[in-house]
Amino acid sequence: MRYHASEKVSHIRPLDARRDLSAVADLMELCFSSTLDPDGREYLRHIRQAAADPALVRWTFWRGERISSPLFGFVWEQDHRLVGNLSLIPIAKGGKWIFMIANVAVHPDYRRRGIARELTLRALEYIRERGVKSAWLQVRDDNAPAYNLYASVGFVERSRRSTWLSNGVPDLTPPVGVEVGPREPTDWPLQRRWLELNYPSDTTWNMSFEVNHFHPAWWNRLWMWLNGNSQLHWAARYHANGRQPAQTLGFASWEPIRGFSDMLWVASPPEHDDAALRALLPAALHHFQYRHRPVSVNYPFGRGVDAFQACQFSLQNTLVWMEYLCRE
């Protein structure tokens, strides 16, 4: 089904990076203050810096059109105020261009008037007019009104991902019979298979994740050294009554990233989640407690909940990824 924006479009105009950034930052802080993490607050600070110094606004060309950064998209003006915003971000996904819809915000005094819906419809028209075949967005699973809005205009749920954040170092020992040690080069085929299970390409294209970055080959280690990157890997194995060979339960790979937390990528099949997480998470946190930085784990929704909580991780959010397929 194809949707068109209504006559209310007279309130909608393209965002003007020269004069709207400060108002949009204020609107986003007002609407999202209860859910902003340190990275989100840093993003708002960056927007305000660009508002104060136009030299910080960056312009790129996408298919001959100027795109402003840190924000590009549409705003809603009413009563001489900027009361609505929607951001558009062009991203290359699988060799094709798609658009991310983000930062959809409406001032509390102007909600329940269809503003978010009209902004979304206008964005979809913009995307379709430029021949882009797909639009994506993410919405918190506890935001039912937003989810229902996007579903009503044609977005389809593709996945749910939970982000867990460490809150200290747990005083836990691995489950009976489970040992944690280094990953071996011969583990790679199994680790890769489980990484692709937990982090499929349809959900990681917008994450700082690339499965081949964890390859144990010498050329990958050289590449990391040349670029000043680092990684560490652990494996959890179950030894049944001391018999060999041990059964591998899962892997954890650590890497520092820009932001307020480090990332831990856990590769384990669902049937081993509990034992693998209870062994791997404490081992990694003990190793890096000197960094005084929390560790984040992005994981499939609903998996390993008891183990994460036992290891002193708290659920930061669960995001629903939704896609809109543009049709001719």
Buried (B, 14 or more C-beta within 10 A) or exposed (E): EEBEBEEBBEBBBBBEBEEBBBBBBBBBBEBBEEEBBEEBBBBBEBBBBBBEEEEBBEEEEEEEEEBBBBBBBBBBBBEEEBBBBBBBBBEEBEEEBBBBBBBBBBBEEBBEBEBBBBBBBBBBBBBBEBEBBBBBBBBEBEBEEBBEBBBEEBBEBEBBBBBBBBEEBBEBEBBEBBBBEEBEEEBBEBBBEBBEEBBEEEBBBBEEBEBEBBBBEEEBEEEBEEEEBEBBBBBBBBBEEEEEEBBBBBBBBBBBEEBBBBBBBBBBBEEBBBBBBBBBBBBBBBBBEEEEBBBBBBBBEEBBBEBBEBBBBEEBBBBBBBBBEBEE
